[in-house]
Amino acid sequence: MGGARTKPTISEQHTKQTVEFNLEARRKAFEKPRASLSIWEAMELLNTLVDASDPDTDATQIEHLLQTAEAMRKDGKPDWMQVTGLVHDLGKLLYFFGSDGQWDVVGDTFVVGCEIPTDKIVYSDTFDKNPDLSHPVYSTKYGIYEPNCGLEKLLISWGHDEVSRGGAQRGSKTDL
């Protein structure tokens, strides 16, 4: 990982990604559109963001999106998957439209509301200040979930992946 450059953002994310924050972020996220952009306009705006959690910043955001889609095309993936590769990081536009900083846009993706599998997460030692770790329910193995409840029942840490997933579920085309 990117060490000194990436750890502060990851640490802040690990501290602030609580159940309470996640519920409120989801409530506010899709209240109203924040911008209406073409896909290319969205990609151009995204290109101005330097992801503080990404140790590999040699490629611009647009280059990364195009490389992802092209790799899928070369690999013979269906058109829908190539399009997904092209737009997969557009949720990072949240940074420009209501985030509290990069910590609630980029970084790790993990389940909140239950014990965090720190052996699977980079810089897992930085969860020590997250208040959910001492919560009587959220700190247990299953927390607020039933065993085998399914992915759709899980509350995933808020960020660009969840913004993109939420927009796709709502059928949003270009409204952010």
SERO-4910 file (N, C-alpha, C, O; in steps of 0.05 Angstrom, whole numbers):
BEGIN
 pado doro    nc1    nc2    nc3   cac1   cac2   cac3    cc1    cc2    cc3    oc1    oc2    oc3
  Met    A     17    -24      0      0      0      0     18     25      0     42     22      2
  Gly    A      7     48     -2     22     73     -6     34     85     19     44    107     17
  Gly    A     34     70     41     47     79     65     39    106     76     15    111     81
  Ala    A     58    124     78     54    150     90     32    167     77     18    182     90
  Arg    A     29    164     50      9    179     36    -19    168     39    -38    184     41
  Thr    A    -22    142     40    -49    130     41    -59    125     69    -84    125     74
  Lys    A    -42    121     88    -50    112    115    -68    133    129    -87    125    142
  Pro    A    -63    159    128    -81    178    141   -110    176    132   -128    177    148
  Thr    A   -114    173    106   -142    171     96   -155    145    105   -178    145    113
  Ile    A   -140    123    103   -150     97    111   -156     98    141   -177     88    150
  Ser    A   -139    110    157   -143    111    186   -168    127    193   -184    119    210
  Glu    A   -172    150    179   -196    166    184   -221    150    176   -241    151    190
  Gln    A   -219    136    154   -242    120    146   -248     98    167   -271     95    174
  His    A   -228     84    176   -232     63    195   -244     74    222   -258     59    235
  Thr    A   -237     98    229   -247    110    253   -276    119    250   -292    116    269
  Lys    A   -283    131    227   -309    144    225   -331    128    211   -354    136    211
  Gln    A   -324    105    199   -345     89    185   -359     72    206   -353     49    211
  Thr    A   -379     84    219   -396     71    239   -423     65    228   -430     75    206
  Val    A   -439     49    242   -466     44    234   -482     70    232   -496     75    213
  Glu    A   -479     86    253   -494    112    253   -487    129    229   -505    139    216
  Phe    A   -461    132    223   -453    148    200   -465    136    174   -476    150    157
  Asn    A   -463    109    171   -473     96    146   -503     99    142   -511    104    119
  Leu    A   -518     97    163   -547    101    160   -554    130    152   -571    134    134
  Glu    A   -540    149    164   -545    177    157   -535    183    128   -549    198    113
  Ala    A   -512    172    120   -502    177     93   -521    167     72   -525    180     52
  Arg    A   -532    143     77   -551    132     58   -577    148     57   -589    152     35
  Arg    A   -585    158     79   -610    175     80   -606    200     63   -624    207     48
  Lys    A   -583    213     66   -578    238     52   -570    234     22   -574    252      6
  Ala    A   -558    212     16   -545    209    -10   -563    213    -34   -555    225    -54
  Phe    A   -587    202    -33   -604    203    -57   -629    220    -53   -649    216    -66
  Glu    A   -628    239    -34   -650    257    -29   -657    273    -54   -681    276    -61
  Lys    A   -636    283    -67   -641    299    -91   -616    297   -109   -594    294    -99
  Pro    A   -619    300   -135   -596    300   -152   -578    324   -146   -588    346   -139
  Arg    A   -553    320   -148   -533    342   -142   -522    354   -167   -512    376   -167
  Ala    A   -523    338   -189   -513    347   -215   -524    329   -236   -531    306   -230
  Ser    A   -525    339   -260   -533    322   -283   -511    325   -303   -507    347   -315
  Leu    A   -496    304   -308   -473    304   -325   -474    281   -345   -486    260   -340
  Ser    A   -462    285   -369   -458    263   -387   -437    245   -374   -422    253   -356
  Ile    A   -435    221   -384   -414    203   -374   -386    215   -378   -370    214   -360
  Trp    A   -381    227   -402   -355    239   -406   -350    263   -388   -328    266   -377
  Glu    A   -370    279   -384   -367    302   -365   -361    292   -337   -345    303   -323
  Ala    A   -375    270   -329   -370    258   -302   -341    248   -301   -327    252   -281
  Met    A   -332    235   -322   -304    225   -322   -284    248   -321   -264    245   -308
  Glu    A   -290    269   -335   -271    292   -335   -270    305   -307   -248    312   -298
  Leu    A   -293    307   -294   -292    318   -266   -277    299   -248   -261    307   -231
  Leu    A   -283    273   -250   -269    253   -234   -239    254   -238   -223    249   -220
  Asn    A   -231    261   -262   -202    263   -269   -187    283   -252   -163    283   -251
  Thr    A   -201    302   -240   -188    322   -223   -183    312   -195   -171    326   -179
  Leu    A   -193    289   -188   -190    277   -161   -165    259   -160   -161    242   -178
  Val    A   -149    263   -140   -127    245   -134   -135    229   -110   -137    240    -88
  Asp    A   -140    203   -114   -150    185    -93   -128    181    -72   -108    169    -77
  Ala    A   -132    192    -48   -112    191    -27   -109    163    -15    -91    159      1
  Ser    A   -126    144    -22   -123    117    -12   -110     98    -32   -105     75    -26
  Asp    A   -105    109    -56    -94     92    -78    -64     95    -80    -54    117    -86
  Pro    A    -50     73    -76    -20     75    -78    -11     76   -107     13     83   -111
  Asp    A    -28     71   -126    -20     70   -154    -33     94   -168    -54     91   -181
  Thr    A    -21    117   -167    -32    141   -179    -17    149   -204    -18    173   -212
  Asp    A     -3    131   -217     11    137   -241     -8    143   -264     -3    160   -281
  Ala    A    -31    129   -264    -51    134   -284    -72    153   -274    -79    154   -250
  Thr    A    -82    170   -292   -104    188   -285   -130    172   -281   -130    148   -288
  Gln    A   -150    184   -269   -175    170   -266   -187    161   -293   -197    139   -295
  Ile    A   -186    179   -313   -196    172   -339   -181    149   -351   -192    130   -362
  Glu    A   -154    150   -349   -138    128   -359   -145    102   -346   -147     81   -359
  His    A   -149    102   -319   -157     78   -305   -183     67   -314   -186     43   -318
  Leu    A   -203     85   -318   -229     76   -328   -227     64   -355   -239     42   -361
  Leu    A   -213     77   -373   -210     67   -401   -194     41   -401   -201     23   -416
  Gln    A   -173     39   -385   -157     15   -384   -174     -9   -374   -171    -31   -384
  Thr    A   -190     -4   -354   -207    -25   -343   -227    -35   -364   -229    -59   -368
  Ala    A   -240    -17   -378   -259    -25   -399   -245    -39   -422   -255    -59   -432
  Glu    A   -222    -29   -429   -207    -41   -451   -198    -69   -444   -198    -87   -461
  Ala    A   -189    -73   -420   -180    -99   -411   -203   -119   -412   -199   -142   -420
  Met    A   -227   -110   -405   -250   -127   -406   -257   -133   -435   -265   -156   -442
  Arg    A   -255   -113   -453   -261   -118   -482   -241   -138   -493   -250   -157   -507
  Lys    A   -215   -135   -487   -195   -153   -498   -199   -181   -487   -192   -201   -500
  Asp    A   -210   -183   -463   -215   -209   -451   -241   -222   -460   -249   -244   -451
  Gly    A   -255   -208   -479   -280   -220   -490   -304   -218   -472   -323   -232   -476
  Lys    A   -303   -200   -452   -326   -197   -434   -349   -184   -449   -345   -169   -468
  Pro    A   -374   -189   -440   -397   -177   -453   -397   -147   -452   -384   -135   -434
  Asp    A   -412   -134   -470   -414   -105   -471   -421    -92   -444   -409    -72   -436
  Trp    A   -441   -104   -430   -450    -93   -405   -427    -92   -384   -426    -74   -368
  Met    A   -410   -112   -385   -387   -113   -366   -366    -92   -374   -354    -80   -356
  Gln    A   -362    -88   -399   -344    -67   -408   -353    -39   -399   -337    -23   -390
  Val    A   -379    -34   -402   -391     -9   -393   -387     -6   -363   -381     15   -353
  Thr    A   -392    -28   -348   -388    -28   -319   -359    -20   -312   -354     -5   -294
  Gly    A   -340    -32   -327   -312    -25   -323   -306      5   -328   -290     17   -314
  Leu    A   -320     16   -348   -316     44   -355   -326     62   -333   -314     83   -327
  Val    A   -348     55   -320   -361     74   -301   -357     65   -272   -368     78   -254
  His    A   -341     44   -267   -340     33   -240   -331     52   -218   -339     47   -195
  Asp    A   -316     72   -223   -307     90   -202   -322    117   -202   -314    135   -188
  Leu    A   -343    120   -218   -357    146   -219   -370    153   -193   -376    177   -188
  Gly    A   -374    134   -175   -384    141   -148   -365    159   -133   -373    171   -113
  Lys    A   -340    160   -141   -321    178   -128   -328    207   -132   -318    224   -118
  Leu    A   -347    213   -150   -356    240   -154   -370    250   -128   -374    274   -125
  Leu    A   -377    232   -111   -388    240    -85   -370    260    -71   -379    278    -57
  Tyr    A   -344    258    -75   -325    276    -63   -332    305    -70   -328    323    -53
  Phe    A   -342    310    -94   -348    338   -102   -376    346    -94   -383    370    -97
  Phe    A   -392    327    -86   -421    333    -81   -430    323    -54   -450    308    -52
  Gly    A   -417    332    -32   -428    327     -6   -413    307     12   -424    299     33
  Ser    A   -389    300      5   -374    283     23   -363    299     46   -361    324     45
  Asp    A   -354    286     67   -340    299     89   -310    299     85   -296    309    102
  Gly    A   -301    288     64   -272    285     58   -268    260     41   -288    247     34
  Gln    A   -244    253     36   -239    229     20   -246    203     37   -252    183     25
  Trp    A   -245    205     63   -249    181     79   -277    169     75   -280    145     79
  Asp    A   -297    185     66   -323    173     62   -329    170     32   -352    168     24
  Val    A   -308    169     16   -311    165    -13   -293    141    -22   -302    124    -37
  Val    A   -268    141    -13   -249    121    -23   -240    103      1   -249    107     24
  Gly    A   -223     84     -5   -212     67     16   -224     39     16   -234     30     -4
  Asp    A   -223     27     39   -232     -1     42   -262     -4     40   -277     15     45
  Thr    A   -271    -27     33   -299    -35     34   -302    -57     54   -288    -78     52
  Phe    A   -319    -54     73   -323    -74     94   -351    -72    105   -364    -52    102
  Val    A   -360    -93    118   -386    -94    130   -385    -79    157   -367    -84    173
  Val    A   -405    -62    162   -408    -49    188   -431    -61    202   -449    -72    189
  Gly    A   -432    -59    229   -454    -70    244   -448    -97    256   -465   -110    268
  Cys    A   -423   -106    252   -414   -132    263   -384   -131    266   -371   -111    259
  Glu    A   -373   -151    278   -344   -153    282   -330   -149    255   -337   -161    235
  Ile    A   -310   -132    255   -295   -126    231   -272   -146    228   -256   -150    247
  Pro    A   -270   -160    205   -249   -180    202   -222   -167    197   -212   -165    174
  Thr    A   -210   -157    218   -185   -141    216   -162   -156    203   -143   -144    193
  Asp    A   -163   -183    203   -141   -198    190   -143   -197    160   -125   -206    146
  Lys    A   -165   -185    149   -169   -184    120   -166   -155    109   -169   -151     85
  Ile    A   -161   -136    126   -162   -108    118   -135    -94    123   -122    -98    144
  Val    A   -126    -79    103   -101    -64    105   -103    -44    127   -124    -31    131
  Tyr    A    -81    -40    142    -80    -21    164   -103    -26    185   -115     -7    195
  Ser    A   -108    -51    190   -130    -58    209   -125    -48    237   -144    -45    252
  Asp    A   -100    -41    244    -95    -30    270   -108     -2    273   -110      8    296
  Thr    A   -116     10    251   -128     37    253   -157     37    260   -170     59    261
  Phe    A   -169     14    264   -197     13    273   -200     18    303   -222     20    313
  Asp    A   -178     20    317   -179     22    346   -195     45    358   -204     43    381
  Lys    A   -199     66    342   -215     89    352   -244     89    342   -259    107    347
  Asn    A   -251     68    327   -279     66    317   -297     58    340   -293     36    352
  Pro    A   -317     75    347   -334     69    371   -350     43    368   -358     32    388
  Asp    A   -355     34    344   -371      9    340   -356    -15    351   -369    -35    357
  Leu    A   -330    -13    353   -314    -36    363   -320    -42    392   -315    -65    401
  Ser    A   -331    -23    407   -338    -28    435   -368    -29    439   -378    -30    462
  His    A   -384    -27    418   -413    -29    420   -421    -58    427   -410    -77    416
  Pro    A   -440    -61    445   -447    -88    454   -459   -106    432   -457   -131    435
  Val    A   -470    -95    411   -481   -112    389   -462   -111    365   -455   -132    354
  Tyr    A   -454    -87    356   -438    -84    332   -411    -98    334   -399   -104    313
  Ser    A   -401   -102    357   -375   -114    360   -376   -145    361   -355   -158    364
  Thr    A   -399   -157    359   -401   -186    360   -399   -198    332   -401   -183    312
  Lys    A   -395   -224    330   -390   -237    305   -411   -231    284   -404   -223    262
  Tyr    A   -436   -233    291   -458   -228    272   -470   -201    275   -484   -191    257
  Gly    A   -466   -188    297   -476   -161    302   -506   -159    297   -522   -173    309
  Ile    A   -514   -141    279   -542   -136    273   -553   -155    252   -577   -152    244
  Tyr    A   -538   -175    243   -546   -192    222   -552   -221    232   -542   -229    252
  Glu    A   -569   -234    216   -573   -263    220   -552   -278    204   -545   -269    183
  Pro    A   -542   -301    214   -523   -316    198   -535   -323    170   -559   -329    168
  Asn    A   -519   -321    150   -527   -328    122   -550   -310    112   -566   -320     96
  Cys    A   -551   -285    120   -573   -267    113   -572   -258     84   -592   -249     73
  Gly    A   -549   -260     72   -546   -251     44   -534   -223     41   -538   -206     59
  Leu    A   -520   -219     19   -506   -194     15   -525   -170     15   -518   -148     24
  Glu    A   -549   -173      4   -568   -151      2   -577   -140     29   -587   -118     31
  Lys    A   -573   -156     50   -580   -148     77   -558   -133     92   -562   -121    113
  Leu    A   -534   -134     81   -511   -123     95   -508    -93     90   -514    -83     69
  Leu    A   -499    -79    111   -492    -51    109   -462    -49    104   -446    -54    122
  Ile    A   -455    -41     80   -427    -40     71   -417    -12     76   -432      8     73
  Ser    A   -392     -9     85   -381     17     90   -387     36     67   -385     29     44
  Trp    A   -394     61     75   -403     81     55   -379     91     39   -358     97     51
  Gly    A   -383     93     14   -362    104     -4   -371    102    -33   -395     98    -38
  His    A   -352    105    -51   -359    106    -79   -372     81    -90   -388     82   -108
  Asp    A   -364     58    -79   -376     33    -89   -406     32    -81   -422     23    -98
  Glu    A   -412     40    -57   -440     40    -49   -457     61    -63   -480     57    -69
  Val    A   -445     84    -69   -459    105    -85   -465     94   -112   -488     97   -122
  Ser    A   -446     81   -125   -451     69   -152   -472     47   -151   -489     46   -168
  Arg    A   -470     30   -131   -489      8   -128   -517     20   -123   -537     11   -135
  Gly    A   -519     40   -106   -545     52   -100   -557     66   -124   -581     64   -129
  Gly    A   -540     79   -140   -550     92   -164   -559     72   -184   -580     76   -197
  Ala    A   -544     50   -187   -552     29   -206   -579     16   -197   -596     10   -214
  Gln    A   -582     12   -172   -607      0   -162   -631     18   -167   -653      9   -171
  Arg    A   -626     44   -166   -648     63   -169   -652     70   -199   -671     84   -206
  Gly    A   -635     59   -216   -638     64   -245   -628     91   -254   -635    101   -275
  Ser    A   -611    104   -237   -600    130   -244   -582    128   -268   -565    109   -269
  Lys    A   -584    146   -286   -566    145   -310   -543    164   -307   -520    156   -308
  Thr    A   -549    190   -303   -527    209   -301   -531    228   -277   -513    245   -272
  Asp    A   -553    227   -263   -556    244   -240   -539    234   -217   -539    210   -211
  Leu    A   -526    253   -204   -510    246   -180   -522    258   -156   -512    255   -134
***
